């Protein structure tokens, strides 16, 4: 009977030992979790500004506006003829 009760206890103890340290015990010391947030914000801001500058300096917005205007004009003409 003792052996029958000892085996499950032995299995639980072995599984705990082989599992290793818990994540809370193995994690490095974190003083402030928001330290990298400021750098991330600055990087995101710089990338966004660069993206907006590229768009405003390119011809793409003007070409898109012309295409949409022309397509809208064609649709309006088509609807006037069909009506």
N, CA, C and O atoms as CSV, one atom per row, in Angstrom:
chain,resi,resn,atom,element,x,y,z
A,1,UNK,N,N,0.820,-1.190,0.000
A,1,UNK,CA,C,0.000,0.000,0.000
A,1,UNK,C,C,0.863,1.251,0.000
A,1,UNK,O,O,0.520,2.242,-0.646
A,2,UNK,N,N,1.988,1.216,0.723
A,2,UNK,CA,C,2.862,2.383,0.756
A,2,UNK,C,C,3.470,2.652,-0.609
A,2,UNK,O,O,3.563,3.804,-1.033
A,3,UNK,N,N,3.873,1.625,-1.281
A,3,UNK,CA,C,4.446,1.787,-2.611
A,3,UNK,C,C,3.418,2.370,-3.574
A,3,UNK,O,O,3.747,3.199,-4.423
A,4,UNK,N,N,2.184,1.933,-3.437
A,4,UNK,CA,C,1.101,2.410,-4.287
A,4,UNK,C,C,0.871,3.911,-4.092
A,4,UNK,O,O,0.558,4.608,-5.057
A,5,UNK,N,N,1.016,4.417,-2.879
A,5,UNK,CA,C,0.845,5.849,-2.606
A,5,UNK,C,C,2.109,6.641,-2.908
A,5,UNK,O,O,2.023,7.827,-3.225
A,6,UNK,N,N,3.261,6.028,-2.820
A,6,UNK,CA,C,4.528,6.718,-3.042
A,6,UNK,C,C,4.774,7.016,-4.521
A,6,UNK,O,O,5.387,8.032,-4.848
A,7,UNK,N,N,4.314,6.161,-5.402
A,7,UNK,CA,C,4.561,6.358,-6.832
A,7,UNK,C,C,3.939,7.657,-7.374
A,7,UNK,O,O,4.628,8.392,-8.081
A,8,UNK,N,N,2.688,7.966,-7.079
A,8,UNK,CA,C,2.152,9.238,-7.584
A,8,UNK,C,C,2.888,10.448,-7.017
A,8,UNK,O,O,3.095,11.431,-7.727
A,9,UNK,N,N,3.280,10.388,-5.761
A,9,UNK,CA,C,4.028,11.496,-5.165
A,9,UNK,C,C,5.372,11.634,-5.863
A,9,UNK,O,O,5.807,12.749,-6.150
A,10,UNK,N,N,6.025,10.532,-6.135
A,10,UNK,CA,C,7.304,10.554,-6.825
A,10,UNK,C,C,7.167,11.133,-8.229
A,10,UNK,O,O,8.025,11.899,-8.669
A,11,UNK,N,N,6.110,10.779,-8.926
A,11,UNK,CA,C,5.869,11.299,-10.282
A,11,UNK,C,C,5.657,12.806,-10.243
A,11,UNK,O,O,6.199,13.524,-11.083
A,12,UNK,N,N,4.878,13.296,-9.283
A,12,UNK,CA,C,4.625,14.737,-9.169
A,12,UNK,C,C,5.912,15.483,-8.852
A,12,UNK,O,O,6.176,16.533,-9.439
A,13,UNK,N,N,6.709,14.964,-7.940
A,13,UNK,CA,C,7.964,15.618,-7.574
A,13,UNK,C,C,8.921,15.629,-8.760
A,13,UNK,O,O,9.556,16.650,-9.026
A,14,UNK,N,N,9.035,14.531,-9.465
A,14,UNK,CA,C,9.916,14.480,-10.640
A,14,UNK,C,C,9.456,15.441,-11.732
A,14,UNK,O,O,10.278,16.097,-12.373
A,15,UNK,N,N,8.164,15.522,-11.940
A,15,UNK,CA,C,7.675,16.438,-12.970
A,15,UNK,C,C,7.966,17.887,-12.594
A,15,UNK,O,O,8.278,18.700,-13.465
A,16,UNK,N,N,7.868,18.219,-11.310
A,16,UNK,CA,C,8.178,19.582,-10.871
A,16,UNK,C,C,9.661,19.887,-11.025
A,16,UNK,O,O,10.033,20.995,-11.411
A,17,UNK,N,N,10.502,18.913,-10.727
A,17,UNK,CA,C,11.950,19.117,-10.828
A,17,UNK,C,C,12.372,19.230,-12.289
A,17,UNK,O,O,13.186,20.086,-12.633
A,18,UNK,N,N,11.832,18.383,-13.141
A,18,UNK,CA,C,12.221,18.399,-14.551
A,18,UNK,C,C,11.629,19.575,-15.311
A,18,UNK,O,O,12.123,19.925,-16.382
A,19,UNK,N,N,10.589,20.185,-14.780
A,19,UNK,CA,C,9.950,21.316,-15.450
A,19,UNK,C,C,10.862,22.531,-15.470
A,19,UNK,O,O,10.806,23.324,-16.409
A,20,UNK,N,N,11.676,22.689,-14.481
A,20,UNK,CA,C,12.583,23.822,-14.439
A,20,UNK,C,C,12.000,24.949,-13.626
A,20,UNK,O,O,11.011,24.779,-12.913
A,21,UNK,N,N,12.631,26.110,-13.745
A,21,UNK,CA,C,12.176,27.248,-12.959
A,21,UNK,C,C,10.889,27.815,-13.553
A,21,UNK,O,O,10.647,27.725,-14.756
A,22,UNK,N,N,10.093,28.385,-12.700
A,22,UNK,CA,C,8.845,29.005,-13.139
A,22,UNK,C,C,9.171,30.278,-13.919
A,22,UNK,O,O,10.236,30.860,-13.713
A,23,UNK,N,N,8.289,30.719,-14.802
A,23,UNK,CA,C,8.574,31.929,-15.585
A,23,UNK,C,C,8.862,33.145,-14.709
A,23,UNK,O,O,9.711,33.965,-15.060
A,24,UNK,N,N,8.180,33.275,-13.592
A,24,UNK,CA,C,8.424,34.417,-12.713
A,24,UNK,C,C,9.813,34.332,-12.095
A,24,UNK,O,O,10.445,35.360,-11.852
A,25,UNK,N,N,10.293,33.121,-11.840
A,25,UNK,CA,C,11.612,32.972,-11.239
A,25,UNK,C,C,12.715,33.105,-12.278
A,25,UNK,O,O,13.815,33.558,-11.962
A,26,UNK,N,N,12.433,32.720,-13.499
A,26,UNK,CA,C,13.454,32.734,-14.534
A,26,UNK,C,C,13.520,34.043,-15.304
A,26,UNK,O,O,14.462,34.263,-16.066
A,27,UNK,N,N,12.539,34.915,-15.118
A,27,UNK,CA,C,12.505,36.168,-15.858
A,27,UNK,C,C,13.542,37.137,-15.304
A,27,UNK,O,O,13.796,37.149,-14.100
A,28,UNK,N,N,14.143,37.948,-16.168
A,28,UNK,CA,C,15.109,38.938,-15.688
A,28,UNK,C,C,14.399,40.046,-14.906
A,28,UNK,O,O,13.188,40.229,-15.028
A,29,UNK,N,N,15.159,40.767,-14.115
A,29,UNK,CA,C,14.594,41.843,-13.303
A,29,UNK,C,C,14.177,42.990,-14.222
A,29,UNK,O,O,14.994,43.520,-14.975
A,30,UNK,N,N,12.929,43.360,-14.157
A,30,UNK,CA,C,12.393,44.433,-14.988
A,30,UNK,C,C,12.039,45.588,-14.068
A,30,UNK,O,O,11.121,45.487,-13.254
A,31,UNK,N,N,12.775,46.693,-14.203
A,31,UNK,CA,C,12.531,47.820,-13.320
A,31,UNK,C,C,11.327,48.632,-13.791
A,31,UNK,O,O,10.455,48.965,-12.989
A,32,UNK,N,N,11.272,48.954,-15.086
A,32,UNK,CA,C,10.158,49.740,-15.613
A,32,UNK,C,C,9.771,49.151,-16.967
A,32,UNK,O,O,10.579,49.173,-17.896
A,33,UNK,N,N,8.581,48.638,-17.095
A,33,UNK,CA,C,8.198,48.015,-18.371
A,33,UNK,C,C,7.959,49.025,-19.483
A,33,UNK,O,O,7.816,48.629,-20.640
A,34,UNK,N,N,7.912,50.332,-19.169
A,34,UNK,CA,C,7.613,51.341,-20.177
A,34,UNK,C,C,8.857,52.065,-20.675
A,34,UNK,O,O,8.740,53.095,-21.338
A,35,UNK,N,N,10.049,51.548,-20.369
A,35,UNK,CA,C,11.284,52.205,-20.798
A,35,UNK,C,C,11.403,52.238,-22.320
A,35,UNK,O,O,11.766,53.275,-22.876
A,36,UNK,N,N,11.119,51.175,-22.985
A,36,UNK,CA,C,11.263,51.110,-24.439
A,36,UNK,C,C,10.122,51.760,-25.180
A,36,UNK,O,O,10.202,51.928,-26.397
A,37,UNK,N,N,9.051,52.136,-24.481
A,37,UNK,CA,C,7.879,52.705,-25.135
A,37,UNK,C,C,8.175,54.070,-25.736
A,37,UNK,O,O,7.670,54.393,-26.811
A,38,UNK,N,N,8.983,54.871,-25.060
A,38,UNK,CA,C,9.305,56.205,-25.571
A,38,UNK,C,C,10.104,56.101,-26.870
A,38,UNK,O,O,9.842,56.830,-27.827
A,39,UNK,N,N,11.064,55.207,-26.897
A,39,UNK,CA,C,11.867,55.007,-28.106
A,39,UNK,C,C,10.997,54.480,-29.250
A,39,UNK,O,O,11.153,54.899,-30.397
A,40,UNK,N,N,10.090,53.570,-28.936
A,40,UNK,CA,C,9.178,53.051,-29.948
A,40,UNK,C,C,8.301,54.166,-30.509
A,40,UNK,O,O,8.071,54.232,-31.717
A,41,UNK,N,N,7.811,55.041,-29.633
A,41,UNK,CA,C,6.983,56.157,-30.077
A,41,UNK,C,C,7.740,57.103,-30.990
A,41,UNK,O,O,7.196,57.562,-31.994
A,42,UNK,N,N,8.996,57.402,-30.651
A,42,UNK,CA,C,9.803,58.294,-31.492
A,42,UNK,C,C,10.071,57.663,-32.853
A,42,UNK,O,O,9.991,58.337,-33.880
A,43,UNK,N,N,10.385,56.386,-32.861
A,43,UNK,CA,C,10.633,55.688,-34.121
A,43,UNK,C,C,9.381,55.674,-34.989
A,43,UNK,O,O,9.449,55.910,-36.195
A,44,UNK,N,N,8.248,55.398,-34.371
A,44,UNK,CA,C,6.985,55.379,-35.109
A,44,UNK,C,C,6.658,56.761,-35.657
A,44,UNK,O,O,6.189,56.887,-36.788
A,45,UNK,N,N,6.905,57.797,-34.862
A,45,UNK,CA,C,6.651,59.166,-35.311
A,45,UNK,C,C,7.545,59.523,-36.495
A,45,UNK,O,O,7.072,60.098,-37.475
A,46,UNK,N,N,8.830,59.188,-36.415
A,46,UNK,CA,C,9.760,59.484,-37.502
A,46,UNK,C,C,9.357,58.756,-38.781
A,46,UNK,O,O,9.369,59.341,-39.864
A,47,UNK,N,N,9.000,57.482,-38.653
A,47,UNK,CA,C,8.602,56.712,-39.831
A,47,UNK,C,C,7.326,57.261,-40.447
A,47,UNK,O,O,7.199,57.302,-41.671
A,48,UNK,N,N,6.380,57.684,-39.618
A,48,UNK,CA,C,5.131,58.236,-40.126
A,48,UNK,C,C,5.377,59.558,-40.845
A,48,UNK,O,O,4.823,59.799,-41.918
A,49,UNK,N,N,6.204,60.410,-40.255
A,49,UNK,CA,C,6.527,61.694,-40.909
A,49,UNK,C,C,7.216,61.463,-42.261
A,49,UNK,O,O,6.901,62.133,-43.244
A,50,UNK,N,N,8.140,60.528,-42.303
A,50,UNK,CA,C,8.837,60.232,-43.555
A,50,UNK,C,C,7.858,59.707,-44.607
A,50,UNK,O,O,7.950,60.078,-45.777
A,51,UNK,N,N,6.932,58.853,-44.201
A,51,UNK,CA,C,5.937,58.302,-45.118
A,51,UNK,C,C,5.041,59.406,-45.669
A,51,UNK,O,O,4.767,59.442,-46.869
A,52,UNK,N,N,4.583,60.308,-44.801
A,52,UNK,CA,C,3.717,61.405,-45.249
A,52,UNK,C,C,4.476,62.334,-46.186
A,52,UNK,O,O,3.920,62.801,-47.181
A,53,UNK,N,N,5.738,62.605,-45.878
A,53,UNK,CA,C,6.536,63.460,-46.764
A,53,UNK,C,C,6.724,62.821,-48.135
A,53,UNK,O,O,6.656,63.508,-49.154
A,54,UNK,N,N,6.958,61.525,-48.168
A,54,UNK,CA,C,7.105,60.837,-49.457
A,54,UNK,C,C,5.827,60.924,-50.288
A,54,UNK,O,O,5.873,61.134,-51.500
A,55,UNK,N,N,4.691,60.761,-49.618
A,55,UNK,CA,C,3.414,60.819,-50.339
A,55,UNK,C,C,3.156,62.218,-50.878
A,55,UNK,O,O,2.749,62.376,-52.029
A,56,UNK,N,N,3.396,63.249,-50.041
A,56,UNK,CA,C,3.116,64.616,-50.487
A,56,UNK,C,C,4.066,65.061,-51.587
A,56,UNK,O,O,3.693,65.899,-52.408
A,57,UNK,N,N,5.275,64.531,-51.630
A,57,UNK,CA,C,6.235,64.928,-52.651
A,57,UNK,C,C,6.119,64.103,-53.928
A,57,UNK,O,O,6.716,64.456,-54.945
A,58,UNK,N,N,5.373,63.031,-53.891
A,58,UNK,CA,C,5.265,62.198,-55.085
A,58,UNK,C,C,4.099,62.657,-55.949
A,58,UNK,O,O,3.288,63.487,-55.535
A,59,UNK,N,N,4.030,62.115,-57.130
A,59,UNK,CA,C,2.954,62.450,-58.060
A,59,UNK,C,C,1.751,61.537,-57.888
A,59,UNK,O,O,0.721,61.747,-58.528
A,60,UNK,N,N,1.862,60.548,-57.050
A,60,UNK,CA,C,0.799,59.567,-56.884
A,60,UNK,C,C,-0.540,60.175,-56.468
A,60,UNK,O,O,-1.555,59.816,-57.065
A,61,UNK,N,N,-0.607,61.076,-55.477
A,61,UNK,CA,C,-1.913,61.636,-55.117
A,61,UNK,C,C,-2.582,62.383,-56.260
A,61,UNK,O,O,-3.794,62.276,-56.450
A,62,UNK,N,N,-1.802,63.137,-57.019
A,62,UNK,CA,C,-2.369,63.879,-58.145
A,62,UNK,C,C,-2.885,62.922,-59.217
A,62,UNK,O,O,-3.965,63.125,-59.771
A,63,UNK,N,N,-2.117,61.891,-59.501
A,63,UNK,CA,C,-2.553,60.914,-60.501
A,63,UNK,C,C,-3.816,60.197,-60.052
A,63,UNK,O,O,-4.724,59.973,-60.852
A,64,UNK,N,N,-3.878,59.833,-58.763
A,64,UNK,CA,C,-5.074,59.162,-58.255
A,64,UNK,C,C,-6.287,60.081,-58.326
A,64,UNK,O,O,-7.375,59.642,-58.697
A,65,UNK,N,N,-6.108,61.361,-57.970
A,65,UNK,CA,C,-7.217,62.310,-58.021
A,65,UNK,C,C,-7.717,62.457,-59.455
A,65,UNK,O,O,-8.924,62.458,-59.697
A,66,UNK,N,N,-6.790,62.581,-60.402
A,66,UNK,CA,C,-7.182,62.698,-61.811
A,66,UNK,C,C,-7.940,61.451,-62.271
A,66,UNK,O,O,-8.942,61.555,-62.978
A,67,UNK,N,N,-7.460,60.280,-61.871
A,67,UNK,CA,C,-8.109,59.035,-62.276
A,67,UNK,C,C,-9.523,58.947,-61.708
A,67,UNK,O,O,-10.461,58.603,-62.426
A,68,UNK,N,N,-9.677,59.261,-60.410
A,68,UNK,CA,C,-11.003,59.221,-59.793
A,68,UNK,C,C,-11.938,60.249,-60.432
A,68,UNK,O,O,-13.109,59.958,-60.674
A,69,UNK,N,N,-11.423,61.446,-60.704
A,69,UNK,CA,C,-12.256,62.482,-61.326
A,69,UNK,C,C,-12.716,62.044,-62.708
A,69,UNK,O,O,-13.884,62.196,-63.065
A,70,UNK,N,N,-11.797,61.507,-63.471
A,70,UNK,CA,C,-12.140,61.057,-64.830
A,70,UNK,C,C,-13.141,59.905,-64.781
A,70,UNK,O,O,-14.094,59.883,-65.560
A,71,UNK,N,N,-12.938,58.959,-63.888
A,71,UNK,CA,C,-13.861,57.827,-63.766
A,71,UNK,C,C,-15.241,58.305,-63.322
A,71,UNK,O,O,-16.251,57.835,-63.845
A,72,UNK,N,N,-15.298,59.223,-62.373
A,72,UNK,CA,C,-16.570,59.757,-61.898
A,72,UNK,C,C,-17.287,60.504,-63.025
A,72,UNK,O,O,-18.503,60.388,-63.178
A,73,UNK,N,N,-16.524,61.273,-63.813
A,73,UNK,CA,C,-17.115,62.003,-64.938
A,73,UNK,C,C,-17.707,61.030,-65.962
A,73,UNK,O,O,-18.798,61.256,-66.486
A,74,UNK,N,N,-16.986,59.962,-66.235
A,74,UNK,CA,C,-17.494,58.960,-67.188
A,74,UNK,C,C,-18.775,58.302,-66.676
A,74,UNK,O,O,-19.718,58.098,-67.440
A,75,UNK,N,N,-18.806,57.974,-65.401
A,75,UNK,CA,C,-20.000,57.347,-64.821
A,75,UNK,C,C,-21.181,58.304,-64.896
A,75,UNK,O,O,-22.292,57.886,-65.222
A,76,UNK,N,N,-20.958,59.577,-64.602
A,76,UNK,CA,C,-22.034,60.560,-64.678
A,76,UNK,C,C,-22.566,60.681,-66.110
A,76,UNK,O,O,-23.777,60.742,-66.323
A,77,UNK,N,N,-21.662,60.713,-67.082
A,77,UNK,CA,C,-22.088,60.801,-68.478
A,77,UNK,C,C,-22.869,59.556,-68.888
A,77,UNK,O,O,-23.877,59.647,-69.589
A,78,UNK,N,N,-22.401,58.409,-68.448
A,78,UNK,CA,C,-23.072,57.153,-68.775
A,78,UNK,C,C,-24.483,57.136,-68.200
A,78,UNK,O,O,-25.421,56.690,-68.860
A,79,UNK,N,N,-24.634,57.621,-66.970
A,79,UNK,CA,C,-25.953,57.626,-66.330
A,79,UNK,C,C,-26.881,58.651,-66.992
A,79,UNK,O,O,-28.090,58.425,-67.056
A,80,UNK,N,N,-26.350,59.755,-67.478
A,80,UNK,CA,C,-27.178,60.763,-68.151
A,80,UNK,C,C,-27.680,60.214,-69.481
A,80,UNK,O,O,-28.828,60.455,-69.853
A,81,UNK,N,N,-26.848,59.491,-70.192
A,81,UNK,CA,C,-27.226,58.937,-71.494
A,81,UNK,C,C,-28.281,57.851,-71.305
A,81,UNK,O,O,-29.248,57.789,-72.065
A,82,UNK,N,N,-28.107,56.999,-70.306
A,82,UNK,CA,C,-29.030,55.894,-70.091
A,82,UNK,C,C,-30.371,56.363,-69.560
A,82,UNK,O,O,-31.373,55.676,-69.758
A,83,UNK,N,N,-30.429,57.503,-68.897
A,83,UNK,CA,C,-31.672,57.946,-68.277
A,83,UNK,C,C,-32.657,58.423,-69.246
A,83,UNK,O,O,-33.754,58.829,-68.862
